[in-house]
């Protein structure tokens, strides 16, 4: 008599993929919400007399200091990366985030805020073009949802698109392209690195790059640093925590689980958040067409989330 043994079914990886996708989506949504308050902090900083050079450098310097203290006190071993990982994270900060931040704020010197934002948030398009150039397959639905999202973004940010210098227009476009490259490279080379550690080195070298680039020729730099008012200090601290440490860690973590086109598309909720925050906190006008544009962006992002299959997630 042959004994038939019941085989134990191999657990499906679908629940794991699903939970991983949900966690990554929650991370990128929270990161986009945090980044959405960057304009609020920037506006308040300008009202309190903080110039762009001091604000950017202080933002990343304080963020690096806070993360560095965390590692030294609680997790010093996590700071020890391999040489290649250290070099990649450092170069991403020095030639990625520092360049992107500088280009964006340089663009604001010669074009309107709405146009600068529109140019910056073309980065999902550049990410998808990078994928296409490298021969990586993209679905028709991804291009359609991207087109819908960019159309909604244009409606959301519609305003007086002023251009006083062609150079600033190029800076704005360069900011979007640079950020796209940063996201794409991060999704490719940071898979095995803890997001906290990679974020620390990205932030640290961003601060170094910004300090070198924005360092003035006179002695006003030291005077400014030593004479920050309590309000200015709290603004810098808030930007370092809410708009730098938290979202950068979340973005790098989400890129370890989700394809970069999806991360970029979902990130477009950032300008929606910024518009709503400006309406609530700064009492800026919110028109019906802005509401419509925001809904189009959110619908496009939600549609792409539903269309993303578990097999497309980063292993």
C-alpha positions in Angstrom: 0.0 0.0 0.0 1.4 3.3 -1.1 1.3 6.1 1.4 0.3 9.3 -0.2 1.9 12.2 1.6 0.3 15.6 1.4 2.8 18.1 0.1 3.1 21.3 2.0 2.4 24.1 -0.4 5.2 26.6 -0.9 4.2 29.9 0.6 3.5 32.4 -2.1 5.7 35.5 -2.3 2.6 37.6 -3.3 1.8 38.7 0.3 5.4 39.7 0.8 5.4 41.7 -2.4 2.1 43.3 -1.5 3.2 44.3 2.0 6.6 45.6 0.6 4.7 47.6 -2.1 2.4 49.1 0.5 5.3 50.1 2.8 7.2 51.6 -0.1 4.2 53.6 -1.3 3.6 54.8 2.3 7.2 55.9 2.4 7.2 57.9 -0.8 3.8 59.5 -0.1 5.1 60.6 3.4 8.3 61.8 1.8 6.4 63.9 -0.8 4.2 65.4 1.9 7.4 66.4 3.8 9.0 67.9 0.7 5.8 69.8 0.0 6.5 72.0 3.0 9.8 73.1 1.6 8.3 76.1 -0.1 6.6 77.1 3.2 9.8 77.1 5.0 11.5 78.9 2.2 9.0 81.7 2.2 9.2 82.1 6.0 13.0 82.0 5.8 13.0 84.8 3.2 10.7 86.8 5.4 13.1 86.3 8.3 16.1 87.6 6.3 17.8 84.2 5.5 19.6 84.3 2.1 19.7 81.3 -0.2 23.3 80.4 0.4 23.1 80.4 4.2 19.7 78.7 4.1 20.7 75.8 1.9 24.0 75.2 3.5 22.6 75.4 7.0 19.7 73.1 6.1 22.0 70.3 5.0 24.7 71.0 7.6 22.3 70.8 10.5 20.7 67.6 8.9 24.2 66.0 8.6 25.0 67.0 12.2 21.7 65.5 13.6 22.1 62.3 11.6 25.8 62.1 12.6 24.9 62.4 16.3 22.4 59.6 15.9 25.0 57.3 14.4 27.7 58.1 16.9 25.4 57.7 19.9 23.1 54.8 18.8 24.4 53.0 15.8 28.1 53.7 15.0 28.6 50.4 13.1 26.0 51.4 10.5 28.3 54.2 9.4 30.9 51.8 8.2 30.3 51.3 4.4 32.4 49.7 1.8 34.6 52.1 -0.2 32.4 51.8 -3.3 29.2 52.5 -1.4 30.8 55.4 0.4 32.0 56.9 -2.8 28.7 56.5 -4.6 26.7 58.1 -1.7 29.2 61.0 -1.5 29.2 61.6 -5.2 25.4 61.6 -5.2 25.5 64.4 -2.6 28.3 66.4 -4.1 27.3 66.2 -7.8 23.6 65.2 -7.4 21.7 66.9 -4.6 24.0 69.9 -4.2 23.9 70.6 -8.0 20.1 70.1 -8.2 19.4 72.4 -5.2 21.7 75.1 -6.6 20.3 75.0 -10.1 16.7 75.2 -8.8 17.4 78.3 -6.6 19.5 79.9 -9.4 16.5 79.4 -11.7 14.3 81.4 -9.2 16.6 84.4 -9.8 15.3 84.8 -13.4 12.0 83.0 -13.8 8.8 82.8 -11.8 8.2 80.3 -9.0 5.4 78.6 -10.9 7.6 78.1 -14.0 10.6 76.9 -11.9 8.4 74.3 -10.2 7.0 73.2 -13.5 10.5 72.6 -14.9 11.6 70.8 -11.8 8.7 68.4 -11.8 9.4 67.3 -15.3 11.8 64.9 -13.7 9.5 61.9 -14.0 9.6 62.4 -17.8 13.4 62.5 -17.8 13.5 59.3 -15.6 11.3 57.5 -18.1 13.4 58.7 -21.0 16.5 57.4 -19.3 14.8 54.0 -19.0 13.8 54.1 -22.7 17.3 55.2 -23.9 18.8 52.3 -21.9 16.4 49.9 -23.6 14.4 49.1 -20.5 10.7 48.3 -21.4 8.0 50.7 -20.4 4.3 50.2 -20.7 2.0 52.4 -22.7 0.0 52.9 -19.6 3.0 54.5 -17.9 3.4 57.1 -20.6 -0.4 57.8 -20.6 -0.5 58.3 -16.8 2.7 60.4 -17.0 1.1 62.7 -19.7 -2.1 63.0 -17.6 -0.1 63.8 -14.4 2.0 66.5 -16.2 -1.1 68.0 -17.7 -2.7 68.2 -14.2 0.5 69.7 -12.9 0.5 72.4 -15.5 -3.1 73.3 -14.5 -2.2 73.2 -10.8 0.8 75.5 -11.2 -0.6 77.7 -13.9 0.3 81.3 -13.4 2.4 84.2 -14.8 5.3 82.3 -16.4 7.8 85.1 -16.4 11.3 84.7 -17.9 13.9 87.5 -17.5 17.0 85.5 -18.5 17.4 82.5 -20.7 20.1 81.2 -18.3 17.6 80.8 -15.5 15.3 78.9 -17.8 18.2 76.5 -18.5 18.9 76.2 -14.8 15.3 75.2 -14.1 15.4 72.6 -16.8 18.8 71.4 -15.5 17.3 71.0 -12.0 14.7 68.6 -13.2 17.2 66.6 -15.3 19.8 66.5 -12.4 17.2 65.3 -10.0 16.0 62.6 -12.4 19.6 61.3 -12.8 19.9 61.3 -9.0 16.7 59.2 -8.6 17.6 56.8 -11.4 21.2 56.2 -10.0 19.9 55.8 -6.5 17.5 53.1 -7.7 20.3 51.2 -9.3 23.3 51.5 -6.9 21.8 51.8 -3.4 19.9 48.5 -3.2 22.2 46.9 -0.6 22.9 50.1 1.5 20.9 50.9 4.6 18.9 54.1 3.8 20.0 55.8 7.0 23.7 55.4 6.2 23.4 56.4 2.5 21.3 59.4 3.4 23.9 60.6 5.9 26.7 60.6 3.3 24.4 62.1 0.7 23.4 64.9 3.1 27.0 65.4 4.4 28.5 65.9 0.9 25.6 68.0 -0.2 26.3 70.3 2.7 30.0 70.4 1.8 29.3 71.1 -1.8 26.8 73.9 -1.0 29.2 75.5 1.5 32.0 75.6 -1.1 29.7 76.9 -3.9 27.9 79.6 -1.8 30.8 80.7 0.3 31.0 84.5 0.0 34.2 86.4 -0.5 33.8 88.6 2.4 33.4 87.9 6.2 29.6 88.1 6.2 29.4 84.3 6.2 30.8 83.9 9.7 28.9 86.9 11.0 25.6 85.5 9.6 26.2 82.1 11.2 27.0 83.6 14.6 24.1 86.0 14.6 21.2 83.8 13.7 18.0 84.8 15.5 15.9 82.2 17.4 13.3 82.3 14.6 16.0 81.7 11.9 17.5 78.8 13.9 14.1 77.1 14.3 13.4 77.5 10.5 16.7 75.9 9.7 16.1 73.1 12.2 12.6 72.5 10.8 13.9 72.3 7.2 16.6 69.9 8.3 14.2 67.5 10.0 11.0 67.8 8.0 12.3 68.6 4.5 15.6 66.9 4.5 16.3 64.0 6.9 12.9 62.3 6.9 12.1 62.6 3.2 15.6 61.7 1.9 15.7 58.5 4.0 12.1 57.6 2.9 12.9 58.2 -0.8 16.0 56.0 -0.8 14.2 53.3 1.1 11.2 53.3 -1.3 13.6 53.1 -4.3 14.8 49.8 -2.9 11.3 48.4 -3.3 9.6 50.3 -6.2 10.7 51.0 -9.8 11.9 54.6 -10.2 9.2 55.6 -12.7 6.5 54.8 -10.1 8.4 56.6 -7.3 8.8 59.7 -9.6 5.1 59.7 -10.6 3.8 59.3 -7.0 6.2 62.1 -5.9 4.1 64.5 -8.0 1.8 64.8 -5.0 4.5 67.1 -3.6 3.4 70.2 -5.5 -0.3 69.3 -4.6 0.8 69.3 -1.0 2.7 72.5 -1.4 -0.3 74.3 -3.0 -2.7 73.1 -0.2 -0.1 74.0 2.5 0.3 77.5 1.0 -3.5 77.9 1.1 -3.9 76.7 4.7 -0.8 78.3 6.3 0.0 81.3 4.1 -3.6 82.1 3.1 -2.8 82.0 -0.6 -5.6 81.8 -3.1 -6.8 78.4 -4.2 -8.7 78.5 -7.5 -11.1 75.9 -8.9 -8.7 75.0 -11.7 -5.9 74.4 -9.2 -8.2 72.0 -7.4 -9.0 70.3 -10.7 -5.3 70.1 -11.6 -4.5 68.6 -8.2 -7.2 65.9 -8.6 -5.8 65.0 -12.1 -2.3 64.5 -10.6 -3.6 62.4 -7.7 -5.8 60.3 -10.0 -2.9 59.7 -12.4 -0.7 58.6 -9.5 -3.4 56.4 -8.1 -4.0 54.8 -11.5 -0.3 54.0 -11.9 -0.1 52.5 -8.4 -3.0 50.1 -9.2 -1.5 49.2 -12.6 1.9 48.3 -11.1 2.2 44.5 -10.8 4.1 42.7 -8.0 6.5 41.3 -10.6 7.6 44.9 -11.4 8.7 45.5 -7.9 12.4 45.6 -7.1 13.5 42.3 -5.8 
